Amino acid sequence: MVARRPQGLPSGAPLLLVEDTFAALRDLGAAGRGRSKARIAGITGSVGKTGVKEALALVLSRQEATHASVGSFNNHWGVPLSLARLPPSATFAIFEMGMNHAGEITPLTTLVRPHVAAVTTVEAVHLENFASVEDIADAKAEIFAGLEPGGAAVLNCDNPHFDRLVQRAREAGVGRIVAFGRSPAAEARLIATDEDDLGSRIEADVMGTRLSFHVGVPGSHWAGNALCVLACTALVGADVGAAAAALADLRPPKGRGLRTRVRLKSGDFELIDDSYNASPPSMRASFEVLGRSRPGVGGRRIAVLGDMLELGSGSGRLHAGLAPALIENRIDQVYTAGPMSAFLRDALPPSMRAGHAGSSAELAPLVAAAVGAGDVVAVKGSAGSRMRLVVEALLALDRSEPAGEAGAQAGTAAGSRGY
């Protein structure tokens, strides 16, 4: 689909010529939505929206034909493209909606027209473009504008902005609001959780159904995410018990906590690739996961951190404010990259400062030279910090033998085992 014919293409090349490619893409998305009879969930939130979307796609696909946004296709290009790909045969569909300015979610949600709109949480991210966290909450609340008549909102009652979101939902005409969290008043209520370094055992009551289930990804934040997923499951008309059981098979995708065993000549180390993006709350969640990890004999818990972007004038303070969480989670060494992460380095005890560089490209060889057998290494930073370069440098250390030889017996070659 093009606005003008590219030069050099054969005369019979399959082209759709339009006046405005963006308007045409939205029209394709609207057509995809218009032909669909699927029950649709829309997901937004400051953090956790991609994880919730992926988990919801997993549990629903085990029950009926399900379509979901690919990766983080959550903006003015990705949402209409995902809608255009919506098969008419789908029973369920899930669309992620993101923003970094006010007014960006409204055109997305009015295109998606979800039956269920979930806000995972509201946190201090994208502060560069907002005067306050309350303004961020209002921007997330735009998702209610597109709800189908009779639709429901799913909201985190453990978040301090819950009441504000409820008010915005009511103002948008939402009649059904389902709260998830620890509060006794929550319809999707967390009763108990038992966490380890590979996941959580959760006891919950979801809209009257008592459940005991396992979530296959680590981190205390996944208890709330799981409740959000199960509330959405119930509201789109799927089997909540079956969905809860399916969460045991959940695995983190590349860049979002994917774990890989990397083999050195001296032994193995574990790499946690959380390099896709970062914000203060997601950084703290990553430190908690690293803190629960179990290094091998002589191993260390190592955090390799890049700058968090779009935090505005308080960025240095927010970076330095991560130091207590690193200390509390017993992280042994911290490497930092970027000008803002230097504030974090300076806030750490000297014994934790393992190295600093101006960029991820400069830091990568320092980390690769220092990592050893038994270590657990977590890499995290905003996408613009390019911390994936550090991940690639660490994966390049792998000495696993080719498949079919001795190295294949353990199945631990770099990139071959995500758990």
C-alpha positions as CSV (number, residue, x, y, z in Angstrom):
1,M,0.0,0.0,0.0
2,V,1.7,3.2,-1.2
3,A,0.9,6.8,-1.8
4,R,3.0,6.9,-5.0
5,R,4.4,4.2,-7.2
6,P,8.1,3.4,-6.3
7,Q,10.5,3.6,-9.1
8,G,12.1,0.4,-10.5
9,L,9.2,-2.0,-9.7
10,P,7.8,-4.3,-12.4
11,S,4.6,-3.0,-14.0
12,G,2.7,-5.9,-12.6
13,A,3.8,-5.5,-9.0
14,P,0.9,-5.9,-6.5
15,L,0.4,-2.3,-5.2
16,L,-2.5,-0.7,-3.6
17,L,-2.3,3.0,-4.5
18,V,-3.9,5.4,-1.9
19,E,-3.9,9.1,-1.2
20,D,-2.8,8.8,2.4
21,T,-1.1,5.5,3.7
22,F,-1.8,6.3,7.4
23,A,-5.5,7.0,6.7
24,A,-5.7,3.9,4.6
25,L,-4.1,1.8,7.3
26,R,-6.7,3.0,9.8
27,D,-9.4,2.2,7.3
28,L,-8.0,-1.3,7.0
29,G,-8.0,-1.6,10.8
30,A,-11.6,-0.4,11.0
31,A,-12.6,-2.9,8.4
32,G,-10.9,-5.7,10.3
33,R,-12.7,-4.7,13.5
34,G,-16.0,-4.2,11.6
35,R,-16.1,-7.8,10.3
36,S,-15.2,-9.4,13.6
37,K,-17.5,-11.0,16.1
38,A,-14.7,-11.6,18.6
39,R,-14.9,-10.6,22.2
40,I,-12.1,-8.0,22.5
41,A,-9.9,-7.0,25.4
42,G,-7.9,-3.7,25.3
43,I,-4.9,-3.5,27.6
44,T,-3.0,-0.4,28.7
45,G,-1.0,0.7,31.7
46,S,2.3,2.3,32.7
47,V,4.0,-1.1,33.1
48,G,2.9,-4.7,32.5
49,K,0.7,-4.2,29.5
50,T,2.7,-6.4,27.1
51,G,3.1,-9.1,29.8
52,V,-0.7,-9.1,30.5
53,K,-1.5,-9.1,26.8
54,E,0.8,-12.1,26.2
55,A,-0.5,-14.0,29.2
56,L,-4.1,-13.3,28.1
57,A,-3.3,-14.5,24.6
58,L,-1.8,-17.7,26.0
59,V,-4.7,-18.6,28.2
60,L,-7.5,-17.7,25.7
61,S,-5.7,-19.5,22.8
62,R,-5.9,-22.7,24.8
63,Q,-9.7,-22.4,24.7
64,E,-10.8,-20.8,21.4
65,A,-9.2,-19.1,18.3
66,T,-7.5,-16.0,19.6
67,H,-5.8,-13.1,17.9
68,A,-3.4,-10.6,19.7
69,S,-1.1,-7.7,18.9
70,V,2.4,-8.9,17.9
71,G,5.2,-7.8,20.3
72,S,4.5,-4.2,21.3
73,F,2.5,-3.1,18.3
74,N,0.6,-0.7,20.5
75,N,0.8,2.7,18.8
76,H,-0.9,4.6,15.9
77,W,0.7,2.2,13.4
78,G,0.7,-1.0,15.3
79,V,-2.9,-1.0,16.5
80,P,-4.6,-0.5,13.1
81,L,-2.1,-3.0,11.6
82,S,-3.0,-5.6,14.3
83,L,-6.7,-4.9,13.7
84,A,-6.3,-5.4,10.0
85,R,-4.8,-8.8,10.7
86,L,-7.8,-9.8,12.9
87,P,-9.2,-13.0,11.3
88,P,-13.0,-13.1,11.0
89,S,-12.9,-16.5,12.7
90,A,-11.4,-15.4,15.9
91,T,-13.4,-15.9,19.1
92,F,-11.2,-13.7,21.2
93,A,-8.8,-10.8,20.5
94,I,-6.4,-8.8,22.6
95,F,-5.0,-5.4,21.7
96,E,-2.3,-3.5,23.6
97,M,-2.5,0.3,23.6
98,G,0.4,2.5,24.6
99,M,1.2,6.2,24.7
100,N,3.7,8.8,25.8
101,H,1.5,11.9,25.4
102,A,-2.0,12.7,26.3
103,G,-4.6,12.1,23.6
104,E,-2.8,9.2,22.0
105,I,-5.0,6.4,23.4
106,T,-8.4,7.9,22.4
107,P,-8.0,7.3,18.6
108,L,-6.7,3.8,19.3
109,T,-9.5,2.7,21.7
110,T,-12.2,4.1,19.4
111,L,-10.7,2.0,16.6
112,V,-10.5,-1.2,18.7
113,R,-13.8,-0.8,20.5
114,P,-13.0,-3.3,23.2
115,H,-15.6,-5.1,25.3
116,V,-13.1,-5.1,28.2
117,A,-10.6,-2.3,29.0
118,A,-7.9,-3.0,31.5
119,V,-5.4,-0.6,33.1
120,T,-2.6,-2.7,34.6
121,T,-1.2,0.1,36.8
122,V,-0.3,3.8,36.7
123,E,3.3,4.8,37.5
124,A,5.7,7.7,37.1
125,V,6.8,6.9,33.5
126,H,6.9,9.3,30.5
127,L,7.1,12.2,33.1
128,E,9.0,14.2,30.5
129,N,5.7,14.7,28.7
130,F,3.3,15.1,31.8
131,A,3.0,17.5,34.6
132,S,2.1,14.9,37.1
133,V,1.3,11.2,37.6
134,E,-2.3,12.1,37.9
135,D,-2.1,13.4,34.3
136,I,-0.7,10.0,33.3
137,A,-3.7,8.3,35.0
138,D,-6.0,10.5,33.0
139,A,-4.2,9.6,29.7
140,K,-4.5,5.9,30.5
141,A,-8.2,6.4,31.3
142,E,-8.7,7.4,27.7
143,I,-9.1,3.7,27.0
144,F,-12.6,3.9,28.4
145,A,-13.8,6.1,25.6
146,G,-13.8,3.2,23.1
147,L,-15.6,0.7,25.3
148,E,-18.5,-1.0,23.6
149,P,-22.0,-0.5,25.2
150,G,-22.2,-2.7,28.3
151,G,-18.4,-3.1,28.4
152,A,-16.4,-3.4,31.6
153,A,-13.2,-1.8,33.0
154,V,-10.6,-3.9,34.9
155,L,-8.6,-1.8,37.4
156,N,-5.8,-2.3,39.9
157,C,-7.2,-1.4,43.3
158,D,-3.7,-1.6,44.9
159,N,-2.6,1.4,42.8
160,P,-3.0,4.8,44.5
161,H,-4.7,6.2,41.4
162,F,-7.5,3.6,41.5
163,D,-10.2,6.0,42.6
164,R,-9.2,8.5,39.9
165,L,-9.5,5.8,37.3
166,V,-12.9,4.7,38.7
167,Q,-14.1,8.3,38.4
168,R,-12.9,8.6,34.8
169,A,-14.5,5.3,33.9
170,R,-17.8,6.5,35.4
171,E,-17.5,9.8,33.5
172,A,-17.1,7.7,30.3
173,G,-20.3,5.8,31.0
174,V,-18.7,2.6,32.1
175,G,-21.3,0.6,34.1
176,R,-19.2,-2.4,35.2
177,I,-15.9,-1.9,37.0
178,V,-14.0,-5.0,38.2
179,A,-11.2,-4.4,40.7
180,F,-8.2,-6.7,41.1
181,G,-5.7,-6.7,43.9
182,R,-5.3,-7.5,47.6
183,S,-8.2,-5.5,48.9
184,P,-11.1,-7.6,50.4
185,A,-13.4,-5.5,48.2
186,A,-11.7,-6.7,45.0
187,E,-13.7,-9.0,42.7
188,A,-10.4,-10.6,41.6
189,R,-8.7,-10.9,45.0
190,L,-5.3,-12.1,45.9
191,I,-5.5,-14.4,49.0
192,A,-1.9,-15.6,49.2
193,T,1.2,-16.0,47.1
194,D,4.4,-18.1,47.6
195,E,7.2,-16.9,45.3
196,D,10.5,-18.4,44.2
197,D,13.1,-17.6,41.5
198,L,11.1,-19.3,38.7
199,G,7.5,-18.3,39.5
200,S,4.7,-18.0,42.0
201,R,2.0,-20.2,43.6
202,I,-1.1,-18.1,43.9
203,E,-4.3,-18.4,45.9
204,A,-7.1,-16.1,44.6
205,D,-10.8,-15.6,44.4
206,V,-11.8,-14.4,40.9
207,M,-15.4,-13.3,40.7
208,G,-16.6,-16.0,43.1
209,T,-14.3,-18.8,41.9
210,R,-11.6,-19.9,44.4
211,L,-8.4,-20.8,42.5
212,S,-5.0,-22.2,43.3
213,F,-2.5,-22.0,40.4
214,H,1.1,-21.5,39.4
215,V,2.5,-18.6,37.3
216,G,5.5,-19.6,35.3
217,V,7.4,-16.3,35.4
218,P,9.1,-14.8,38.5
219,G,8.3,-11.6,40.3
220,S,5.8,-10.4,42.9
221,H,4.2,-8.1,40.3
222,W,3.0,-11.2,38.4
223,A,0.4,-11.8,41.1
224,G,-1.4,-8.7,40.1
225,N,-0.9,-9.3,36.5
226,A,-2.4,-12.8,36.8
227,L,-5.4,-11.4,38.5
228,C,-5.9,-8.9,35.7
229,V,-5.6,-11.6,33.2
230,L,-8.2,-13.8,34.9
231,A,-10.6,-10.9,35.4
232,C,-10.4,-10.2,31.7
233,T,-10.8,-13.9,30.9
234,A,-14.1,-14.0,32.9
235,L,-15.4,-10.9,31.3
236,V,-14.9,-12.1,27.7
237,G,-16.7,-15.3,28.6
238,A,-13.9,-17.8,28.8
239,D,-13.2,-20.5,31.4
240,V,-11.4,-19.0,34.3
241,G,-10.2,-22.3,35.9
242,A,-8.7,-23.4,32.6
243,A,-7.0,-20.0,32.1
244,A,-5.5,-20.2,35.6
245,A,-4.1,-23.6,34.9
246,A,-2.5,-22.4,31.6
247,L,-0.6,-19.7,33.4
248,A,1.9,-22.3,34.6
249,D,3.1,-22.5,31.0
250,L,3.8,-18.7,30.7
251,R,7.3,-17.8,29.8
252,P,9.0,-14.4,29.4
253,P,9.7,-13.3,25.9
254,K,13.0,-12.0,24.5
255,G,14.0,-8.8,26.3
256,R,11.4,-9.1,29.0
257,G,13.0,-11.4,31.5
258,L,14.1,-14.3,29.2
259,R,16.6,-16.5,31.0
260,T,19.4,-18.2,29.2
261,R,22.2,-20.5,30.5
262,V,25.5,-19.5,29.0
263,R,28.3,-22.0,29.1
264,L,31.9,-20.9,29.7
265,K,35.0,-23.0,29.8
266,S,35.0,-22.6,33.6
267,G,31.2,-23.4,34.0
268,D,27.8,-21.8,33.4
269,F,26.3,-18.4,34.2
270,E,22.7,-17.4,34.0
271,L,21.6,-14.4,31.9
272,I,18.3,-12.6,32.5
273,D,17.6,-10.5,29.4
274,D,15.3,-7.7,30.5
275,S,16.7,-5.2,28.1
276,Y,13.6,-4.2,26.1
277,N,12.6,-1.3,28.3
278,A,12.8,0.2,31.8
279,S,11.0,2.5,34.2
280,P,11.5,3.0,38.0
281,P,8.8,0.4,38.9
282,S,10.0,-2.2,36.4
283,M,13.6,-1.7,37.5
284,R,12.6,-2.5,41.0
285,A,10.7,-5.6,39.9
286,S,13.8,-6.7,38.0
287,F,15.9,-6.3,41.1
288,E,13.5,-8.4,43.1
289,V,13.7,-11.2,40.5
290,L,17.5,-11.0,40.5
291,G,17.5,-11.0,44.3
292,R,15.5,-14.2,44.4
293,S,17.9,-15.9,42.0
294,R,20.3,-18.6,43.2
295,P,23.9,-18.1,42.0
296,G,26.1,-21.1,41.7
297,V,29.2,-21.8,43.9
298,G,31.2,-18.6,44.0
299,G,28.7,-16.8,41.8
300,R,27.4,-13.3,42.2
301,R,24.1,-11.4,41.5
302,I,25.1,-8.8,38.9
303,A,22.9,-6.0,37.6
304,V,23.8,-4.3,34.4
305,L,21.7,-1.1,34.0
306,G,21.2,1.5,31.3
307,D,19.4,4.8,31.5
308,M,15.7,5.1,31.9
309,L,14.4,7.6,29.4
310,E,11.6,10.1,29.2
311,L,11.7,10.9,33.0
312,G,12.0,14.6,32.6
313,S,13.8,17.0,35.0
314,G,13.7,14.5,37.9
315,S,15.5,11.8,36.0
316,G,18.8,12.0,38.0
317,R,16.8,11.8,41.3
318,L,14.8,8.8,40.0
319,H,17.9,7.0,38.9
320,A,19.6,7.6,42.3
321,G,16.5,6.4,44.0
322,L,17.0,2.9,42.7
323,A,20.0,2.4,45.0
324,P,18.0,1.2,48.1
325,A,16.2,-1.5,46.1
326,L,19.5,-2.9,44.8
327,I,20.9,-3.0,48.3
328,E,17.7,-4.6,49.8
329,N,17.8,-7.3,47.1
330,R,21.4,-8.2,47.9
331,I,22.8,-7.4,44.5
332,D,26.5,-8.0,44.6
333,Q,27.7,-5.8,41.7
334,V,26.2,-3.1,39.6
335,Y,27.4,-2.0,36.2
336,T,25.9,1.2,34.8
337,A,25.8,2.9,31.3
338,G,24.8,6.4,30.4
339,P,24.7,9.9,31.9
340,M,21.6,9.3,34.0
341,S,22.8,6.0,35.4
342,A,25.9,7.8,36.7
343,F,23.5,9.3,39.4
344,L,22.7,5.7,40.4
345,R,26.3,4.7,40.5
346,D,27.1,7.6,42.8
347,A,24.3,6.7,45.2
348,L,25.6,3.1,45.6
349,P,28.1,1.9,48.2
350,P,31.6,1.8,46.6
351,S,31.6,-2.0,47.1
352,M,28.7,-2.4,44.7
353,R,30.1,-0.2,41.9
354,A,31.5,-2.7,39.4
355,G,32.0,-0.3,36.4
356,H,30.5,2.6,34.5
357,A,30.6,3.7,30.9
358,G,29.1,6.4,28.8
359,S,27.1,4.0,26.6
360,S,26.1,0.3,26.4
361,A,28.6,-0.3,23.6
362,E,31.4,0.8,25.8
363,L,30.1,-1.1,28.8
364,A,29.5,-4.4,27.0
365,P,33.1,-5.6,26.8
366,L,33.7,-4.7,30.5
367,V,30.8,-6.9,31.6
368,A,31.8,-9.7,29.2
369,A,35.3,-9.7,30.6
370,A,34.2,-9.8,34.2
371,V,31.4,-12.4,34.2
372,G,32.2,-15.8,35.6
373,A,30.8,-19.3,36.4
374,G,27.9,-19.3,38.9
375,D,27.0,-15.7,38.2
376,V,23.4,-14.5,37.6
377,V,23.4,-11.4,35.4
378,A,20.4,-9.2,34.8
379,V,20.5,-6.6,32.0
380,K,17.9,-3.8,31.9
381,G,17.5,-0.3,30.5
382,S,15.2,1.7,28.2
383,A,15.1,0.6,24.6
384,G,16.9,3.8,23.6
385,S,19.8,2.9,25.9
386,R,20.5,-0.1,23.7
387,M,21.3,-2.5,26.5
388,R,20.6,-5.4,24.0
389,L,24.3,-4.8,23.0
390,V,25.3,-6.1,26.4
391,V,23.1,-9.1,26.1
392,E,24.6,-9.9,22.7
393,A,28.1,-9.6,24.1
394,L,27.2,-12.0,26.9
395,L,25.5,-14.5,24.6
396,A,28.6,-14.5,22.4
397,L,30.6,-16.0,25.3
398,D,28.7,-19.2,25.0
399,R,30.9,-22.3,24.5
400,S,28.1,-24.9,24.0
401,E,28.9,-27.6,21.5
402,P,26.7,-27.9,18.4
403,A,23.4,-29.8,18.5
404,G,24.0,-33.5,18.3
405,E,27.2,-33.4,20.3
406,A,27.8,-33.4,24.0
407,G,26.5,-29.8,24.5
408,A,23.1,-30.8,23.2
409,Q,22.6,-33.2,26.1
410,A,21.8,-30.4,28.6
411,G,20.0,-28.2,26.1
412,T,21.6,-25.1,27.5
413,A,23.2,-23.4,24.5
414,A,22.7,-19.6,24.4
415,G,19.2,-18.7,23.3
416,S,18.0,-22.3,23.4
417,R,16.5,-22.4,26.8
418,G,14.1,-19.8,28.1
419,Y,12.4,-20.5,31.4
